[in-house]
Amino acid sequence: MSLTLDSSLDDALGAAPAKTLDRAFGMKTVGDLLSHYPRRYADPGELTPIRDLPIGETVTIVAEVLSSSFRRMRNRPGAMVDVVIGDGIGRMSLTFFAKNIGAAEWRSKDLAVGRRGIFSGKVGMFNNVTQFAHPEYELFDDEDTARRTADARAAVPIPIYPATSTLQTWQIARLIGRVLDDLDAVPDPLTDDVRVQEELLTAREALERIHRPRTRNDIDPAVRTLRMHEALTLQTALLQQRDAVRALQATPRTASPGGLLERFDAALPYTLTPDQQTVGAQIAADLVGAWPMNRLVQGEVGSGKTLVALRAMLQVAESGGQAALIAPTEVLAGQHLRSIAKMLGPQLAPLVMPTLLTGQMPAAERRKAALRVASGQALIVVGTHALLGEKTTFADLGLVVVDEQHRFGVEQREALRAKGSSPHALVLTATPIPRTVAMTVFGDLDTSVIRTMPAGRAGIQSFVAPLAEHPGWFNRVWERAAEEIAQGRQVFAVCAAIDTAKKTAEAAEPAAPTLAPEGGNGPRWGVVQLDEVLATHPTLGGLRRAVLHGRMPSDEKDAVMQAFARGEIDLLLATTVIEVGVDVPNASTMIVLDADRFGVSQLHQLRGRVGRGGVPGLCLLVTEAESDTLARDRVEAVAATLDGFALAEVDLELRGEGDVLGAAQAGVRSSLKLLRVVKDAALITRAREIGEEILAHDPALDDHPGLREAISRRVSDADRAALAKN
C-alpha cells in the first residue's frame, strides 16, 4: 500500500492500532505518527546507569539479565519470577507474577542470563533494592544484534519514544517502521536550492534517519532539518496572518491640533520617558495607517504601558471612535478605570466618559453602563469578559486594548474584536518575552518594548530568606514588616494557597499557631493560616490587617483593594490576585512565602507591586528550598536582578521553553515537536527570513506546494483561527 502523510492510520495500520494511537496520543494520520519523534536513543551495548534512576518515575532503560528464577507463591495460587538486571556497576530486581508454574517457567527462560533488552516500568524500592514490578520489556535477539553490528558497543541507535502504559516505545517503533516502509515521496517545504544552501536533508530522508538511524551521525542532520521545517512552517503561517491583517481596511484615527491627545500631553505633570515617546510614535503612526494596527507592547512592571495605551485611546476618541480595554480580572479592571480617570483629570474625563462594565456590577448599574457604551457616549470602556456578552454593543469600536494577553483566550479576544469593523488592536504585557519566543508566539504582531522607567522611582531591593539554612530568619521577616509599617508604609504578604488546612482532622486539638513553618508536601502557608498566626504576633496582631483572594465576592475584593490603596490597611495578606495591575505608591514591602512555588516571571510581577512611588521598595522571598536545587536557583535568580528581560531568559533556561510556549498560546504555538526557541534562535530567525522572501514573490505559495501542504497539515483550521484572533 502506498501511503502519504495525510493517509489515515486506519488505512495504514488497521483499526485496532489506529484506535490505540488515537487514544494514547490523539493521532489520526500517518503524518501525526511520524511527527512523534524519539526523545532519546539507546544502544544495546551501552547499559543505563541503574544507580541514577529516579524513584517513583516511569523510565525506559537498556540492561543485561544477571539472574533469573521462579518459585511458587505460599499463600495463594500462582508463582513469582525474580529477575536481576544490571549495568556492570549497579543492579535492580524485576518481579513478575504468573498464574501457574508453566507461565513462570516460560518467563524465567525468556529472561535468560546474559540477554540484553529494553525494560520499561515505574522505579520502586523494596528491601533497599531498586525494583521494577511487572515491567514491560523487549529483548534483543541474537540474530538481530548480529545483523545490526558485530560490536555491541557500536550498535545501531535504538529510538526511545514518549510512551504510555498501553503503548510501549518498541511498539511505537514497529508501527512507525511499518508506515515508513509504505510511505511515498514526502513533499519538501523547502525548494532544492534553499535546501542545498542550508545544508539540509530531503523531508523523506530526514524522517527515515530520525526514526531509523544507521549510526549516531544520522541523527543531528535529521533533527536540524525537521526543526527548520517546523520553524519555516510556523513563521510562514504567522507572516501570512500578518499579511492578511494588512489586507484589511482600517478607519484612520487622526489626532488633531488642540485635540484630546494634545491637551492630555500638555497637562501631564512629567515628561514621557524616551521609550514611551518612541512606542507612542509607533502607535500613532499605526492608527492612521491603511490597515488595522496589530501591535504587542512589552514593558517592565511600572514602565507606563497604561499611559501609552491611554494616549492611543484618546487619539481614537478624537475621531469619535471608542476604545475597549479588556482586563483578566475584576480587580484589575477596576484598578485600570480608576487609574485612567485619575490620569485624564476633571477636564478631560467628562469628554470621553470612561466607563466600567463587568459581570459583577449590580443589574441597574450595568444596564446604565451598557447604554452609554451602545450610544457611543462612553468613548473609553474598561471591563472584563462582560464586554464579550451579546447584549454589549458598541457604536464605533475603533481600538481593542488587551491587558496581559497570556491570561485571555483567543476566542474571547476575537469576540471583542468582532464587535467593530476591523478595529485596531493593542496587546499589553508586563511579562518580558525573549526575542525568539516573541517571534515564535507573537510573530504576526509588530512588537514594541518599553525598558526605561519613569523618573522618581526609588527602586527595589530584593533578598532571599533561606529558611533551610537560617530558620530564625522567618521571625526577622515579620519584624522587618513591622518596622516598615511603623514608618507609615504598607506591606503585602503573598501566599501560594488560600487555605492549606487538611480536609481530615485527626488530632484532638489543633496545634497552637506559631510563627514557624509546618511540614507537609503542599505549600506551607495559606492566606487563612497566615492570618490566624499573625493575629497573635505581638506587633502585627494589633495593626490593620486584611485578606484578599480569588474566592471572595467581587465587590468585597474591590472594597479591600480600594481600602488598601487609600492607606486604610497596613498589611494585606493575599494570593496572586494582586500579581498585576495593583498600584499603591505607599506600599513598600512585598513578602512572598513559599517563594519557590512561584515561577520567575510571577515573582518578578509580584515584586513590581512595590517601589512604585518615592518610597523605597523591599522584596523578601521566603523559601525552604535547599541550596543548589532548581527551585532555589529560581528564587535566587529573581533576587539577583530587576531586569525582567534577563529573568525571562533565565526562566527559559531553568524551566525549558515547552512550558513557556504551552502557557503562551493554545493551538499551533504549543505544538512544537523539536524546535527549541533558545537553542534554535538563529534557525528561527533564518526561517523567518526565508518565509519573508518566499511570500514576497509567491504570496499564495503556488510555486511552493510542499510548504503550502506543510502549513495546511501542521496549522489546522482551528490553529489558523487562533492565529487570526491575536
FIDOLO-188686 format. One line per 4 residues: number of its first residue (from 1); for each residue x, z, y of C-alpha. Coordinates in pm, whole numbers, always signed. Layout:
NUM) X,Z,Y | ...
//
This chain:
1) +0,+0,+0 | +125,-88,+348 | +90,+195,+597 | +112,+221,+975
5) +142,+530,+1190 | -232,+505,+1255 | -327,+494,+886 | -541,+788,+778
9) -389,+1042,+543 | -694,+994,+320 | -587,+634,+262 | -217,+716,+243
13) -219,+1019,+14 | -570,+1069,-120 | -848,+1308,-28 | -702,+1634,-165
17) -357,+1624,+1 | -514,+1493,+323 | -758,+1783,+330 | -477,+2034,+272
21) -269,+1887,+557 | -567,+1884,+787 | -648,+2248,+716 | -286,+2362,+745
25) -175,+2163,+1050 | -468,+1959,+1182 | -305,+1634,+1067 | -520,+1322,+1044
29) -284,+1024,+1038 | +49,+914,+897 | +191,+948,+1248 | +80,+1312,+1259
33) +258,+1383,+931 | +578,+1202,+1027 | +597,+1394,+1356 | +606,+1720,+1158
37) +984,+1740,+1180 | +1217,+1968,+983 | +1301,+2291,+1162 | +1641,+2306,+991
41) +1838,+2163,+700 | +1991,+2333,+396 | +2247,+2222,+137 | +2236,+2312,-234
45) +2599,+2420,-211 | +2559,+2636,+98 | +2378,+2953,+0 | +2178,+3151,+258
49) +2329,+3493,+355 | +2082,+3733,+196 | +2201,+4039,+384 | +2086,+3883,+715
53) +1725,+3823,+608 | +1470,+3988,+841 | +1244,+4239,+664 | +874,+4156,+695
57) +918,+3789,+781 | +844,+3485,+565 | +1161,+3285,+510 | +1293,+2994,+305
61) +1642,+3025,+156 | +1879,+2849,-84 | +2024,+3077,-354 | +2152,+3093,-715
65) +1993,+3277,-1009 | +2221,+3563,-1125 | +1999,+3722,-1389 | +1653,+3672,-1539
69) +1449,+3891,-1776 | +1092,+3989,-1860 | +909,+4291,-2002 | +558,+4397,-2098
73) +353,+4598,-1849 | +296,+4956,-1967 | -41,+5042,-1820 | -216,+4705,-1802
77) -216,+4368,-1977 | +49,+4110,-1893 | +418,+4105,-1827 | +662,+4126,-1538
81) +951,+3887,-1475 | +1253,+4030,-1292 | +1499,+3783,-1141 | +1805,+3846,-927
85) +1934,+3574,-695 | +2246,+3582,-483 | +2470,+3407,-234 | +2805,+3528,-367
89) +2803,+3832,-139 | +2455,+3979,-131 | +2170,+3969,-378 | +1794,+4018,-385
93) +1526,+4053,-651 | +1232,+3827,-730 | +931,+3980,-902 | +664,+3778,-1082
97) +354,+3899,-1266 | +242,+3698,-1570 | -86,+3716,-1764 | +87,+3720,-2100
101) +426,+3726,-2270 | +427,+3347,-2318 | +391,+3281,-1948 | +659,+3540,-1868
105) +897,+3385,-2120 | +847,+3040,-1967 | +912,+3173,-1615 | +1229,+3352,-1725
109) +1364,+3039,-1897 | +1272,+2825,-1594 | +1472,+3058,-1372 | +1782,+3042,-1593
113) +2110,+3199,-1486 | +2324,+2959,-1281 | +2038,+2747,-1148 | +2005,+2694,-773
117) +1696,+2625,-569 | +1488,+2685,-259 | +1291,+3012,-252 | +1015,+3099,-3
121) +846,+3433,+43 | +796,+3741,+259 | +1105,+3959,+271 | +1039,+4314,+148
125) +1234,+4618,+33 | +1197,+4806,-299 | +1434,+5083,-402 | +1665,+4976,-116
129) +1691,+4626,-259 | +1576,+4317,-66 | +1288,+4157,-254 | +1053,+3860,-275
133) +726,+3938,-455 | +594,+3631,-640 | +773,+3376,-419 | +728,+3002,-424
137) +1037,+2814,-536 | +1176,+2475,-634 | +1491,+2443,-842 | +1748,+2169,-803
141) +1758,+1987,-1135 | +2094,+1879,-1276 | +2022,+1505,-1263 | +1911,+1518,-904
145) +2212,+1722,-798 | +2447,+1486,-981 | +2278,+1184,-822 | +2295,+1328,-474
149) +2656,+1438,-477 | +2943,+1520,-709 | +3041,+1807,-488 | +2755,+2051,-421
153) +2919,+2167,-100 | +2894,+1815,+45 | +2535,+1774,-68 | +2264,+1570,+97
157) +2091,+1794,+355 | +1757,+1932,+239 | +1494,+1937,+516 | +1318,+2272,+561
161) +977,+2218,+723 | +742,+2455,+903 | +518,+2553,+611 | +223,+2771,+517
165) +135,+2987,+219 | -67,+2698,+76 | +180,+2420,+154 | +549,+2479,+88
169) +834,+2294,+251 | +921,+2091,-60 | +558,+1985,-100 | +559,+1860,+259
173) +887,+1676,+193 | +732,+1497,-109 | +426,+1390,+92 | +645,+1263,+374
177) +860,+1076,+124 | +551,+905,-17 | +434,+774,+320 | +787,+669,+421
181) +812,+459,+104 | +498,+268,+201 | +549,+257,+578 | +560,-82,+750
185) +776,-155,+1054 | +726,+101,+1331 | +667,-29,+1687 | +951,+83,+1911
189) +869,+240,+2250 | +1198,+103,+2382 | +1296,-260,+2423 | +1601,-371,+2227
193) +1809,-395,+2546 | +1729,-39,+2655 | +1770,+97,+2304 | +2118,-56,+2272
197) +2210,+56,+2624 | +2106,+414,+2548 | +2277,+401,+2206 | +1964,+493,+2014
201) +1826,+408,+1670 | +1518,+199,+1598 | +1199,+403,+1561 | +1180,+329,+1187
205) +1541,+425,+1128 | +1504,+748,+1329 | +1209,+859,+1116 | +1395,+777,+795
209) +1707,+967,+898 | +1535,+1278,+1030 | +1328,+1319,+713 | +1572,+1181,+453
213) +1924,+1215,+593 | +2203,+1099,+368 | +2461,+1314,+550 | +2461,+1566,+832
217) +2582,+1288,+1063 | +2245,+1112,+1028 | +2050,+1395,+1189 | +2167,+1416,+1552
221) +2119,+1044,+1637 | +1769,+1059,+1485 | +1679,+1370,+1683 | +1813,+1222,+2008
225) +1617,+901,+1954 | +1291,+1080,+1883 | +1344,+1314,+2179 | +1383,+1011,+2404
229) +1062,+869,+2259 | +880,+1194,+2340 | +1024,+1213,+2690 | +955,+848,+2770
233) +601,+862,+2634 | +513,+1172,+2831 | +686,+1069,+3154 | +529,+724,+3148
237) +184,+873,+3090 | +238,+1110,+3384 | +359,+825,+3603 | +55,+619,+3505
241) -168,+907,+3609 | +16,+939,+3939 | -30,+568,+4000 | -399,+596,+3906
245) -448,+861,+4176 | -264,+643,+4425 | -504,+359,+4347 | -795,+569,+4476
249) -918,+552,+4835 | -898,+870,+5040 | -1058,+962,+5371 | -775,+1009,+5625
253) -779,+1359,+5770 | -603,+1337,+6104 | -504,+1626,+6330 | -596,+1567,+6692
257) -410,+1679,+7006 | -557,+2008,+7117 | -747,+2038,+6791 | -782,+2324,+6544
261) -437,+2289,+6394 | -257,+2268,+6728 | -450,+2568,+6861 | -371,+2766,+6546
265) +2,+2692,+6569 | +7,+2786,+6937 | -147,+3126,+6861 | +95,+3215,+6580
269) +299,+3523,+6676 | +600,+3394,+6486 | +782,+3070,+6414 | +732,+2886,+6087
273) +1029,+2902,+5851 | +1226,+2578,+5805 | +1074,+2529,+5459 | +721,+2590,+5589
277) +781,+2327,+5856 | +918,+2076,+5604 | +641,+2129,+5349 | +379,+2132,+5625
281) +502,+1792,+5746 | +485,+1652,+5390 | +126,+1774,+5351 | +23,+1648,+5695
285) +153,+1303,+5604 | -25,+1313,+5268 | -358,+1395,+5434 | -351,+1076,+5641
289) -226,+859,+5355 | -409,+579,+5180 | -454,+773,+4856 | -551,+1135,+4778
293) -278,+1394,+4808 | -177,+1542,+4472 | +90,+1797,+4561 | +232,+2110,+4397
297) +379,+2372,+4630 | +608,+2626,+4471 | +701,+2928,+4676 | +856,+3265,+4621
301) +627,+3566,+4639 | +562,+3629,+5009 | +713,+3300,+5127 | +399,+3198,+5316
305) +224,+2949,+5087 | -120,+3064,+5208 | -21,+2986,+5567 | +88,+2636,+5467
309) -241,+2585,+5280 | -445,+2713,+5577 | -279,+2463,+5811 | -380,+2186,+5568
313) -738,+2320,+5563 | -753,+2313,+5943 | -628,+1955,+5951 | -912,+1859,+5714
317) -1163,+2064,+5913 | -1083,+1866,+6229 | -1242,+1561,+6068 | -1548,+1762,+5968
321) -1428,+1790,+5611 | -1445,+2104,+5402 | -1166,+2275,+5213 | -1224,+2483,+4900
325) -970,+2741,+4787 | -1028,+2850,+4429 | -862,+3167,+4301 | -844,+3304,+3945
329) -990,+3648,+4018 | -1250,+3812,+4242 | -985,+4047,+4383 | -760,+3758,+4479
333) -1046,+3553,+4625 | -1150,+3844,+4846 | -788,+3901,+4949 | -750,+3534,+5042
337) -1064,+3536,+5256 | -956,+3843,+5450 | -606,+3703,+5494 | -739,+3368,+5620
341) -987,+3530,+5859 | -710,+3751,+5997 | -473,+3457,+6049 | -744,+3249,+6220
345) -833,+3528,+6459 | -1155,+3573,+6659 | -1118,+3243,+6845 | -1085,+3002,+6553
349) -1266,+3181,+6267 | -1618,+3115,+6408 | -1537,+2743,+6439 | -1460,+2698,+6068
353) -1664,+2993,+5934 | -1452,+3095,+5632 | -1699,+3185,+5357 | -1660,+3373,+5029
357) -1857,+3256,+4726 | -1816,+3444,+4396 | -2029,+3516,+4094 | -2042,+3892,+4155
361) -2193,+3871,+4503 | -2549,+4004,+4548 | -2802,+3723,+4495 | -2926,+3715,+4854
365) -2573,+3715,+4998 | -2465,+3444,+4757 | -2763,+3220,+4848 | -2678,+3259,+5214
369) -2314,+3165,+5149 | -2414,+2867,+4932 | -2640,+2738,+5210 | -2354,+2749,+5461
373) -2140,+2553,+5216 | -2406,+2292,+5135 | -2489,+2234,+5504 | -2126,+2186,+5599
377) -2135,+2482,+5833 | -1860,+2653,+5632 | -1551,+2435,+5665 | -1331,+2674,+5463
381) -1472,+2808,+5136 | -1295,+3063,+4917 | -1417,+3153,+4571 | -1370,+3182,+4200
385) -1530,+2980,+3921 | -1861,+3029,+4106 | -1759,+2730,+4317 | -1795,+2520,+3999
389) -2163,+2601,+3941 | -2414,+2318,+3950 | -2601,+2488,+4234 | -2292,+2488,+4456
393) -2274,+2168,+4660 | -2053,+2061,+4949 | -2140,+1846,+5248 | -1798,+1676,+5261
397) -1533,+1824,+5033 | -1203,+1686,+5159 | -943,+1925,+5015 | -919,+2134,+4700
401) -659,+2412,+4701 | -591,+2572,+4364 | -408,+2904,+4369 | -199,+3000,+4065
405) -261,+2674,+3879 | -147,+2805,+3539 | -436,+3053,+3530 | -706,+2794,+3574
409) -817,+2539,+3315 | -806,+2169,+3387 | -1177,+2128,+3315 | -1259,+2387,+3580
413) -1036,+2220,+3836 | -1192,+1883,+3763 | -1543,+2026,+3807 | -1445,+2133,+4159
417) -1277,+1805,+4248 | -1580,+1612,+4123 | -1787,+1772,+4399 | -1613,+1549,+4655
421) -1520,+1182,+4688 | -1154,+1165,+4586 | -1061,+1484,+4771 | -702,+1574,+4839
425) -555,+1833,+4601 | -302,+2103,+4677 | -176,+2331,+4400 | -2,+2658,+4487
429) +210,+2864,+4253 | +426,+3168,+4311 | +574,+3128,+3964 | +903,+2943,+4017
433) +930,+2647,+3784 | +1265,+2498,+3679 | +1302,+2136,+3782 | +1280,+1989,+3432
437) +974,+2200,+3350 | +806,+2083,+3669 | +893,+1726,+3578 | +751,+1770,+3229
441) +445,+1980,+3307 | +354,+1860,+3657 | +518,+1519,+3651 | +216,+1345,+3806
445) +223,+1568,+4116 | +450,+1541,+4416 | +643,+1867,+4441 | +743,+2081,+4739
449) +937,+2407,+4738 | +935,+2694,+4987 | +1250,+2900,+4938 | +1315,+3058,+5277
453) +1134,+3383,+5350 | +966,+3480,+5679 | +1174,+3690,+5919 | +1115,+4065,+5937
457) +1110,+4133,+5564 | +1303,+4450,+5485 | +1393,+4335,+5134 | +1357,+4495,+4790
461) +1595,+4697,+4577 | +1537,+4689,+4201 | +1656,+4940,+3942 | +1611,+4982,+3567
465) +1521,+5329,+3439 | +1656,+5306,+3079 | +1490,+5595,+2900 | +1667,+5519,+2572
469) +1992,+5639,+2731 | +1853,+5863,+3007 | +1516,+6015,+2910 | +1540,+6256,+3204
473) +1511,+5968,+3448 | +1139,+5945,+3373 | +1068,+6256,+3581 | +1302,+6129,+3853
477) +1090,+5811,+3884 | +790,+6021,+3986 | +997,+6239,+4216 | +1108,+5919,+4388
481) +745,+5806,+4421 | +656,+6140,+4580 | +942,+6101,+4829 | +813,+5759,+4938
485) +457,+5888,+4980 | +591,+6183,+5183 | +726,+5926,+5430 | +376,+5784,+5474
489) +424,+5491,+5236 | +220,+5378,+4936 | +309,+5327,+4571 | +193,+5100,+4287
493) +230,+5212,+3924 | +157,+4936,+3673 | +83,+4980,+3302 | +69,+4724,+3023
497) -266,+4861,+2899 | -585,+5017,+3030 | -619,+5285,+2759 | -377,+5348,+2474
501) -582,+5627,+2313 | -614,+5595,+1937 | -953,+5493,+1802 | -949,+5778,+1549
505) -893,+6140,+1647 | -716,+6313,+1358 | -575,+6613,+1545 | -799,+6910,+1607
509) -685,+6923,+1967 | -532,+6653,+2183 | -171,+6706,+2278 | -121,+6859,+2619
513) -38,+6599,+2884 | +333,+6580,+2962 | +546,+6361,+3181 | +731,+6214,+2885
517) +655,+5902,+2684 | +497,+5934,+2342 | +578,+5746,+2025 | +386,+5451,+1885
521) +406,+5077,+1829 | +197,+4967,+2126 | +251,+5032,+2497 | +337,+5395,+2567
525) +125,+5411,+2877 | -223,+5303,+2973 | -377,+5347,+3316 | -613,+5612,+3175
529) -334,+5818,+3019 | -111,+5791,+3325 | -394,+5909,+3549 | -452,+6212,+3326
533) -84,+6304,+3324 | -26,+6257,+3698 | -327,+6476,+3771 | -111,+6771,+3652
537) +201,+6670,+3848 | +296,+6942,+4099 | +327,+6694,+4388 | +146,+6374,+4293
541) -150,+6558,+4143 | -276,+6657,+4488 | -233,+6317,+4652 | -489,+6041,+4696
545) -483,+5851,+4368 | -698,+5569,+4227 | -710,+5339,+3924 | -766,+4964,+3912
549) -809,+4746,+3604 | -992,+4438,+3483 | -1280,+4618,+3310 | -1405,+4773,+3631
553) -1705,+4611,+3807 | -1602,+4351,+4062 | -1738,+4537,+4364 | -1560,+4855,+4251
557) -1231,+4670,+4210 | -1265,+4515,+4554 | -1352,+4851,+4711 | -1043,+5016,+4559
561) -818,+4732,+4674 | -955,+4739,+5026 | -915,+5118,+5042 | -553,+5081,+4932
565) -497,+4809,+5193 | -639,+5041,+5462 | -396,+5315,+5360 | -664,+5544,+5219
569) -494,+5564,+4876 | -138,+5690,+4826 | -84,+5597,+4462 | -259,+5308,+4286
573) -244,+5305,+3905 | -321,+4952,+3789 | -281,+4683,+3528 | -154,+4336,+3616
577) -479,+4267,+3802 | -263,+4327,+4111 | +2,+4077,+3999 | -80,+3808,+4254
581) -224,+3786,+4600 | -235,+4155,+4694 | -82,+4203,+5039 | -30,+4563,+5155
585) +263,+4577,+5401 | +281,+4959,+5382 | +331,+4954,+5002 | +696,+5035,+4948
589) +733,+5109,+4577 | +645,+4931,+4254 | +682,+5131,+3931 | +638,+4927,+3612
593) +600,+5129,+3293 | +688,+4969,+2957 | +860,+4700,+3164 | +998,+4536,+2851
597) +640,+4438,+2758 | +614,+4205,+3057 | +760,+3858,+3099 | +1034,+3778,+3351
601) +805,+3589,+3588 | +539,+3859,+3559 | +786,+4131,+3656 | +901,+3916,+3947
605) +540,+3872,+4059 | +473,+4245,+4040 | +787,+4325,+4236 | +671,+4086,+4506
609) +379,+4317,+4589 | +615,+4547,+4783 | +865,+4494,+5064 | +620,+4258,+5235
613) +646,+4414,+5581 | +904,+4612,+5772 | +908,+4881,+5503 | +1198,+4850,+5253
617) +1078,+4774,+4901 | +1175,+4964,+4587 | +1105,+4842,+4231 | +1162,+5078,+3936
621) +1146,+4912,+3593 | +1090,+5183,+3333 | +1179,+5088,+2976 | +1264,+5243,+2642
625) +1417,+4922,+2510 | +1766,+4970,+2368 | +2061,+4807,+2541 | +2175,+4468,+2410
629) +1823,+4375,+2295 | +1627,+4072,+2418 | +1361,+4299,+2568 | +1620,+4496,+2763
633) +1802,+4180,+2874 | +1477,+4053,+3021 | +1431,+4366,+3232 | +1795,+4376,+3339
637) +1777,+4011,+3446 | +1490,+4083,+3683 | +1669,+4381,+3836 | +1981,+4172,+3890
641) +1835,+3912,+4128 | +1548,+3844,+4367 | +1584,+3467,+4321 | +1271,+3361,+4134
645) +1410,+3016,+4056 | +1721,+3168,+3898 | +1492,+3400,+3699 | +1286,+3105,+3583
649) +1598,+2953,+3429 | +1686,+3288,+3269 | +1331,+3313,+3137 | +1367,+2978,+2965
653) +1696,+3079,+2809 | +1561,+3414,+2686 | +1215,+3304,+2573 | +1257,+2940,+2482
657) +1069,+2667,+2659 | +797,+2641,+2397 | +627,+2945,+2540 | +668,+2820,+2894
661) +518,+2482,+2821 | +250,+2624,+2598 | +132,+2859,+2867 | +151,+2599,+3137
665) -94,+2344,+3007 | -313,+2257,+2718 | -310,+1918,+2551 | -18,+1681,+2563
669) +213,+1911,+2752 | +221,+2185,+2492 | +256,+1944,+2201 | +626,+1868,+2240
673) +789,+1845,+1899 | +1161,+1803,+1960 | +1202,+1785,+2337 | +1368,+2086,+2498
677) +1331,+2097,+2872 | +1652,+2292,+2936 | +1886,+2130,+2687 | +1737,+1785,+2739
681) +1727,+1791,+3120 | +1945,+1481,+3156 | +1747,+1297,+2891 | +1414,+1379,+3060
685) +1550,+1259,+3394 | +1671,+936,+3235 | +1336,+887,+3059 | +1154,+916,+3391
689) +1388,+658,+3545 | +1321,+420,+3256 | +944,+480,+3285 | +951,+407,+3659
693) +1147,+87,+3603 | +905,-28,+3333 | +588,+44,+3533 | +730,-119,+3846
697) +742,-454,+3666 | +479,-403,+3395 | +211,-154,+3508 | -25,-245,+3221
701) +261,-232,+2965 | +169,-579,+2842 | +535,-652,+2770 | +594,-309,+2615
705) +338,-288,+2332 | +542,-28,+2144 | +537,+209,+2440 | +169,+140,+2503
709) +89,+224,+2140 | +306,+538,+2152 | +121,+662,+2460 | -213,+582,+2301
713) -110,+766,+1986 | +53,+1069,+2143 | -165,+1102,+2453 | -523,+1124,+2333
717) -831,+1071,+2546 | -856,+1448,+2583 | -494,+1466,+2692 | -548,+1186,+2942
721) -846,+1376,+3078 | -621,+1680,+3114 | -362,+1476,+3299 | -630,+1333,+3527
725) -759,+1677,+3618 | -445,+1817,+3776
//
